[in-house]
Amino acid sequence: MTIERPVSAYDAGSTRVIVVSGEIDVLYVDVLRDVFDEAIQRAPAELVVDLADLAFIESMGLGVLITSYRRAERSGITVRLARPSPFVRKLLQGMGMLPHFRVDEDWRPASG
């Protein structure tokens, strides 16, 4: 049986795209952090975090998302949260955090 990682990343021109899907719990917090760290080290012009298929994220994972977003912005990288799932949108709204993020509802992955 193959277990898919809920976090992956790829380049689309000068943009680094991080796709977060499924459930981010304690088992995947370090994976999420590592993918963000690697993306920030690459210093792309833009970082898009695709959250369309994220069903659940626990508090530690949310902390990684918030901290990494801020670190990337401080490094001069434009960051967008793309298509946050209803769960993520409701969570960020409930915490009063949604206005602090650049959200792009219309972003679509490049078709290959």
Backbone as CSV, one residue per row, in Angstrom:
resi,resn,N_x,N_y,N_z,CA_x,CA_y,CA_z,C_x,C_y,C_z
1,MET,0.838,-1.176,0.000,0.000,0.000,0.000,0.886,1.244,0.000
2,THR,0.583,2.190,-0.881,1.328,3.435,-0.971,0.558,4.541,-0.266
3,ILE,1.242,5.261,0.594,0.625,6.388,1.286,1.106,7.663,0.618
4,GLU,0.152,8.455,0.135,0.507,9.714,-0.506,0.775,10.775,0.533
5,ARG,1.831,11.551,0.280,2.125,12.684,1.150,1.129,13.798,0.848
6,PRO,0.588,14.431,1.871,-0.378,15.499,1.640,0.263,16.837,1.286
7,VAL,1.585,16.869,1.144,2.281,18.110,0.817,3.249,17.834,-0.328
8,SER,3.154,18.642,-1.372,4.090,18.535,-2.489,4.375,19.939,-3.007
9,ALA,5.387,20.049,-3.842,5.751,21.360,-4.376,6.306,21.199,-5.783
10,TYR,6.125,22.234,-6.573,6.678,22.257,-7.923,6.875,23.702,-8.351
11,ASP,7.662,23.885,-9.416,7.912,25.217,-9.958,7.028,25.451,-11.175
12,ALA,6.527,26.674,-11.275,5.764,27.127,-12.436,6.350,28.477,-12.822
13,GLY,7.392,28.448,-13.632,8.113,29.678,-13.963,8.831,30.192,-12.730
14,SER,8.618,31.466,-12.390,9.267,32.056,-11.211,8.444,31.878,-9.943
15,THR,7.417,31.046,-10.023,6.539,30.782,-8.877,6.798,29.379,-8.345
16,ARG,6.906,29.271,-7.034,6.970,27.965,-6.375,5.571,27.691,-5.857
17,VAL,5.017,26.537,-6.191,3.664,26.160,-5.768,3.780,25.047,-4.744
18,ILE,3.145,25.254,-3.600,3.045,24.216,-2.572,1.588,23.768,-2.544
19,VAL,1.374,22.486,-2.724,0.028,21.921,-2.706,-0.138,21.179,-1.385
20,VAL,-1.157,21.598,-0.624,-1.437,20.967,0.669,-2.831,20.360,0.561
21,SER,-2.931,19.057,0.772,-4.219,18.391,0.590,-4.450,17.366,1.695
22,GLY,-5.648,16.847,1.725,-5.966,15.824,2.718,-5.984,16.379,4.119
23,GLU,-5.243,15.735,5.001,-5.218,16.123,6.413,-3.787,16.360,6.871
24,ILE,-3.573,17.496,7.512,-2.275,17.801,8.107,-2.433,17.658,9.612
25,ASP,-1.917,16.557,10.119,-1.947,16.320,11.557,-0.501,16.207,12.048
26,VAL,-0.326,15.732,13.246,1.003,15.669,13.850,1.991,14.859,13.002
27,LEU,1.511,13.911,12.227,2.393,13.090,11.394,3.014,13.870,10.239
28,TYR,2.369,14.950,9.808,2.830,15.664,8.623,3.268,17.097,8.880
29,VAL,3.273,17.533,10.125,3.686,18.908,10.437,5.137,19.150,10.007
30,ASP,6.018,18.213,10.290,7.422,18.385,9.915,7.595,18.395,8.398
31,VAL,6.819,17.586,7.696,6.866,17.577,6.233,6.443,18.946,5.705
32,LEU,5.359,19.494,6.244,4.878,20.814,5.833,5.951,21.870,6.077
33,ARG,6.562,21.834,7.253,7.615,22.794,7.599,8.801,22.664,6.637
34,ASP,9.207,21.436,6.353,10.345,21.207,5.463,10.074,21.725,4.048
35,VAL,8.870,21.514,3.553,8.530,21.978,2.204,8.525,23.507,2.159
36,PHE,7.982,24.140,3.189,8.025,25.606,3.250,9.467,26.109,3.361
37,ASP,10.273,25.487,4.218,11.671,25.908,4.387,12.415,25.837,3.058
38,GLU,12.240,24.734,2.351,12.908,24.556,1.060,12.432,25.613,0.059
39,ALA,11.147,25.895,0.046,10.607,26.900,-0.884,11.160,28.288,-0.576
40,ILE,11.235,28.642,0.686,11.746,29.962,1.075,13.227,30.068,0.742
41,GLN,13.982,29.003,0.940,15.411,29.006,0.599,15.635,29.205,-0.896
42,ARG,14.730,28.724,-1.721,14.833,28.906,-3.176,14.626,30.364,-3.578
43,ALA,13.966,31.137,-2.707,13.693,32.556,-2.933,12.995,32.826,-4.269
44,PRO,11.852,32.190,-4.510,11.127,32.475,-5.744,10.515,33.874,-5.688
45,ALA,10.126,34.407,-6.825,9.453,35.708,-6.841,8.109,35.598,-6.123
46,GLU,7.485,34.439,-6.274,6.156,34.244,-5.696,6.026,32.825,-5.163
47,LEU,5.258,32.697,-4.102,4.953,31.411,-3.505,3.433,31.293,-3.431
48,VAL,2.894,30.278,-4.071,1.450,30.020,-4.040,1.227,28.764,-3.215
49,VAL,0.333,28.862,-2.242,-0.001,27.716,-1.398,-1.416,27.293,-1.761
50,ASP,-1.524,26.191,-2.495,-2.807,25.696,-2.986,-3.473,24.867,-1.889
51,LEU,-4.577,25.388,-1.370,-5.279,24.750,-0.247,-6.645,24.203,-0.649
52,ALA,-6.886,24.058,-1.939,-8.206,23.650,-2.429,-8.653,22.298,-1.882
53,ASP,-7.721,21.393,-1.687,-8.075,20.033,-1.260,-7.659,19.718,0.172
54,LEU,-7.443,20.761,0.963,-7.086,20.552,2.369,-8.363,20.375,3.188
55,ALA,-8.548,19.183,3.734,-9.760,18.857,4.484,-9.638,19.180,5.967
56,PHE,-8.401,19.131,6.500,-8.200,19.319,7.931,-6.755,19.736,8.171
57,ILE,-6.580,20.657,9.115,-5.233,21.019,9.557,-5.300,21.287,11.053
58,GLU,-4.463,20.598,11.819,-4.480,20.795,13.258,-3.711,22.072,13.614
59,SER,-3.742,22.441,14.871,-3.168,23.716,15.309,-1.678,23.835,15.009
60,MET,-0.922,22.755,15.174,0.518,22.828,14.882,0.765,23.087,13.398
61,GLY,-0.016,22.463,12.548,0.101,22.680,11.111,-0.294,24.097,10.735
62,LEU,-1.327,24.599,11.375,-1.750,25.979,11.128,-0.659,26.953,11.564
63,GLY,0.000,26.640,12.664,1.110,27.469,13.127,2.242,27.499,12.114
64,VAL,2.543,26.358,11.500,3.579,26.288,10.466,3.159,27.130,9.264
65,LEU,1.904,27.035,8.868,1.400,27.816,7.736,1.549,29.312,7.993
66,ILE,1.108,29.765,9.155,1.157,31.195,9.499,2.602,31.682,9.606
67,THR,3.432,30.951,10.331,4.827,31.349,10.517,5.583,31.362,9.192
68,SER,5.369,30.350,8.362,6.058,30.270,7.074,5.605,31.377,6.142
69,TYR,4.324,31.695,6.152,3.790,32.790,5.335,4.501,34.091,5.711
70,ARG,4.571,34.352,6.985,5.220,35.588,7.458,6.708,35.607,7.125
71,ARG,7.396,34.483,7.317,8.825,34.410,6.993,9.083,34.678,5.519
72,ALA,8.263,34.092,4.661,8.421,34.298,3.222,8.191,35.762,2.860
73,GLU,7.153,36.354,3.409,6.862,37.776,3.135,8.027,38.653,3.605
74,ARG,8.573,38.372,4.783,9.721,39.151,5.284,10.949,38.977,4.389
75,SER,11.016,37.856,3.691,12.137,37.599,2.785,11.924,38.227,1.409
76,GLY,10.810,38.934,1.248,10.532,39.600,-0.021,9.796,38.738,-1.033
77,ILE,9.290,37.604,-0.605,8.543,36.705,-1.490,7.057,37.035,-1.379
78,THR,6.412,37.238,-2.512,4.962,37.442,-2.523,4.298,36.089,-2.304
79,VAL,3.411,36.014,-1.327,2.766,34.750,-0.992,1.258,34.891,-1.168
80,ARG,0.657,33.881,-1.782,-0.803,33.840,-1.932,-1.322,32.496,-1.463
81,LEU,-2.429,32.525,-0.737,-3.151,31.301,-0.416,-4.164,31.121,-1.536
82,ALA,-4.051,30.037,-2.272,-4.919,29.804,-3.418,-6.066,28.877,-3.063
83,ARG,-7.243,29.303,-3.393,-8.458,28.485,-3.302,-8.610,27.758,-1.967
84,PRO,-8.545,28.477,-0.844,-8.669,27.757,0.430,-9.991,26.979,0.496
85,SER,-9.903,25.753,0.957,-11.096,24.914,1.086,-12.060,25.568,2.069
86,PRO,-13.327,25.186,2.029,-14.291,25.749,2.985,-13.835,25.579,4.433
87,PHE,-13.233,24.431,4.751,-12.740,24.199,6.115,-11.686,25.238,6.494
88,VAL,-10.702,25.440,5.607,-9.610,26.375,5.891,-10.138,27.800,5.990
89,ARG,-10.999,28.170,5.061,-11.578,29.528,5.073,-12.319,29.777,6.389
90,LYS,-13.146,28.830,6.797,-13.910,28.978,8.037,-12.981,29.058,9.250
91,LEU,-11.946,28.238,9.258,-10.980,28.231,10.355,-10.271,29.580,10.452
92,LEU,-9.765,30.083,9.333,-9.049,31.363,9.339,-9.975,32.528,9.668
93,GLN,-11.209,32.478,9.180,-12.183,33.526,9.520,-12.487,33.500,11.010
94,GLY,-12.713,32.315,11.539,-13.034,32.175,12.955,-11.929,32.673,13.865
95,MET,-10.697,32.557,13.408,-9.549,33.019,14.192,-9.246,34.500,13.945
96,GLY,-9.965,35.102,13.001,-9.692,36.499,12.656,-8.428,36.667,11.843
97,MET,-7.933,35.594,11.247,-6.664,35.622,10.513,-6.831,35.869,9.013
98,LEU,-8.012,35.599,8.463,-8.190,35.668,7.013,-7.771,37.015,6.420
99,PRO,-8.098,38.157,7.057,-7.685,39.439,6.476,-6.166,39.640,6.419
100,HIS,-5.411,38.828,7.130,-3.958,38.971,7.162,-3.256,38.213,6.038
101,PHE,-4.027,37.488,5.242,-3.468,36.696,4.149,-3.907,37.266,2.803
102,ARG,-3.047,37.115,1.812,-3.395,37.426,0.422,-4.044,36.153,-0.116
103,VAL,-5.347,36.212,-0.405,-6.099,35.035,-0.845,-6.482,35.205,-2.312
104,ASP,-6.287,34.152,-3.081,-6.618,34.166,-4.502,-7.576,33.010,-4.795
105,GLU,-8.834,33.352,-4.922,-9.862,32.328,-5.200,-9.825,31.830,-6.646
106,ASP,-9.249,32.634,-7.541,-9.303,32.323,-8.973,-8.067,31.605,-9.492
107,TRP,-7.043,31.444,-8.669,-5.814,30.799,-9.127,-6.106,29.366,-9.563
108,ARG,-5.490,28.953,-10.634,-5.615,27.582,-11.109,-4.230,27.045,-11.435
109,PRO,-3.982,25.776,-11.142,-2.685,25.201,-11.499,-2.532,25.167,-13.013
110,ALA,-1.293,25.304,-13.465,-1.029,25.242,-14.905,-1.354,23.852,-15.393
111,SER,-2.017,23.771,-16.514,-2.332,22.451,-17.075,-1.127,21.958,-17.860
112,GLY,-0.833,20.720,-17.660,0.361,20.167,-18.277,0.052,19.213,-19.281
